[in-house]
Amino acid sequence: MSNPIYLAVDLPDLARATALVQQVRGHIGGVKLGLEFFCAHGHHGVHEIAKLGLPIFLDLKLHDIPNTVAAAMQAIHVLEPAIVTIHAAGGRAMMEDAKAAAGAHTRVVAVTMLTSLDDTDIARIGYSGTAHDNVLRLADLAHQAGLDGIVCSGQEVGAVRQQWRDGFFVVPGVRPASAVLGDQKRAVTPRQARDAGASVLVIGRPIARAENPDQAARDIMATL
């Protein structure tokens, strides 16, 4: 992949979302469309963004019983996404069924621990061990289930890469050194994530909310 940057586009206004992608399309490798965008615009919105010619990453974080997740995966075949997320916490059977139901050219990756959670948050939820411990455990489960890779923070991707050499690793919560962290608690810089083994860097606000999004994307790419 020549450009690992996927721009996170979660704008509720389709015209603004399309204009943003059009503005930065020459300096990103793909577009990540999340729940806010998909709930607002559905299949139509995805088709409109896809017209701009970039790979589409549907960050839907599917998490339900195996049959329901498989049916949802089949329902998005027509969108031909390059990447789709499911939750590793759904279990091995759910992950296996999701992968089996996915399109031939769609990478299915499992979300491990959200980058908005730190060790204190994880303990309150009821998980034992650190974020790092849980990411490694869930990554192993996803590997066993036959998925293409996982989603994890840049703080864990290096360790996961060591145990899953040919995995596909999506790192969200990526922030340039000068950027505000916002609700991200386990963030790293784009360069750090890439050096640690990230396949895809999901970057949203540092580009989307920049005064000049095109220049912001250029500047981030220059650090890689």
N, C-alpha and C positions, 0 to 999 in steps of 0.2 A: 504494500500500500504506500503510494508515494506521498500522500498527505493524510496523516492520521487524525486530523481535527474534524470532529463532527460538531456542528453548531446546534446547540439545544434551542429549539424554537417552540416556545410554549405561549405564544401570544394568542389571545382570544379573538383578535381581529385578523381575518384571513388576508385582507389586502396589505396590512402592515407586515404580516409574516412573509408574504410573497415578496414584497419590496425589499425586506431585510436580506432574504436569501439571494435575491437577484443582485443586491449590492455587493455581497461578499463571496459569491459563488466561485470566483477565480482563486480564492485563497483558503478554501476549506475542502475537505475530502468527502463530506456527506452532511446530511441533515438529520438530527434527532428530533422526532416528534413525540411528545409525551402525552400524559393523560389530559392535561388541560386543553391542548390542541385537539386531540382526538375526540374528546367529549363535546367540544364546541363545533367541530367541523366534519367529523366522521370520515367516511371513505372519500367523499367529495374533496375535502381539504387535502387529504393525502395525495390524491390524483393531481390537484392543482400544483402542489409543491413538486411532485415528481416530474411535471412538465419542464422544470428548470434543468433537468438532466443530471441530477446528483443522486447517489445512493440514498435510500431512505432507511432509517433506523427507527422502528416503532418501539418505543419504550413504554409498553403497556403493563409490564410487571404482572402478568397473569398469575393468579394464585387461587385455585379452587380445587374441586375434586377432579381426578384425572379425565373423566369423560367430558366435563364442562370445558376444561382447558383445551383438550383436543378439538372440540367443536369450535371453540373460539379461534384456534389456530387455523382451522380449515376455512373459517369465515373471512380471514384476511388474505387467503391465497391470491385473490385477484389483485391485491395491492402490490404484490411481488416485493416485499420488504427485503432488504439486504440483511438486516439484523432484527430480531425480536427478543424481548426480555420476558422471562418468567421468574417466579420466586423459588429459590432452592428450598426454602422452608416448606414448600408444598409436598416434598418427599420424592423419593426415587421413582415411584410408579407414575406420578404426575409428570415428572420431567421426561421419562421415557415416552409416555403417550404424546406429550407436546412435540417432542422431536420427531416421532413417527408421523405426526399429522402435519408437520411443517412442509413448506415447499422445498423442492430439491435444491434451490439456490439461496435458501434462507438460513443464516446462522442463528441458532437458538442458544442464548446465553442466560445463565442463571444469576439473579441478584443474590448476593450473599448477605452482607451487612450494609445497610444504607450509610452513606458517608455523612449523614446528618446525626449519626449516633456515635457516642463515645462509650468507653467502658462502663461508666456510671449508668448511662441510659440502657445499655445492654443488660446490666445486672437487674435493673428495675423491671425490665420486661420478663425476666425469669431465666435468662440464659446463664449458664455457668461458664467461667473462663473469660478471657479478654476478646476484644474484637478480632485481633489477630488469630487467636485460637479458633474462633468460630468460622472465620473466613476459610482457613485451611481445611477444616472439617467439612464445610459445605462444598468447597471446591472439589474435594475428593469424591463426595457423593454425586456431584454433577458430572464428574469425569466417568464414574461408574455407570451413570445413566445414559452415557453416550452423547452428551451435549457437546457443542462446539467450544464452549468456554464459559467464563463467568464475568460478572461485574463486581469489582471490588475497589477499594481506595488505593491510591498510589503507595500507601504505607505498607500494604500487604502484597502487592502484585509481584514483587521480586521473589518472595518466598514461594508464592503459588507457581511462578514460572519454573522454579527449581524442581517441583514435584510433578509438573504437567508441562513438559517441554514444548509440545506442539499445540498447546491451547491458544484460544483466541480471547484476549483479555481487554475488557472495556473498563476504563478508569474515568469515573465522573468526579465532580468536586475539584476539578483542576483549576488552579488560580495562579496567574502570574505573580511574581514576588511582590509587586506593588499593589495588588488588588485587595479589596475588602473580602474577608472570608464569608460574611453573611451567615447562612444557616449551616455551612459546611464545617465539620469538626475534625475531619481527618484528611485535610487537603494537602496537596503537594503542587509544585510548579510543573508546567508542561514538560520541561526538560528532565526533571527528576522522574516523572512518570514514564516518560519514553525510555530513559536510561535503565529503569528498573524492569522493563519488559512489556509495557502497555502496547497493545495493538491499535487501540482507538482511544483518543482523548476527547471526552465530552466537555465542551466549554460553552457556557451560556452567557451569563451576565457580563463578564469581562469584554465580550464582543458585542452582544446585543444592546447593551446599555451604554456603550462607549459613545463619546461625542462623534467619533468617526469610526463606525464599525469596520469598514474596509481596512483602514490603517491599523486598527487594533488586531485584526486577523493577520495582517501582514507582519506586524511586530511579533506576534506569538509564533508564527511559522518560522521567523528568522532565528528564534532561540533554539529551534530543533535541528 
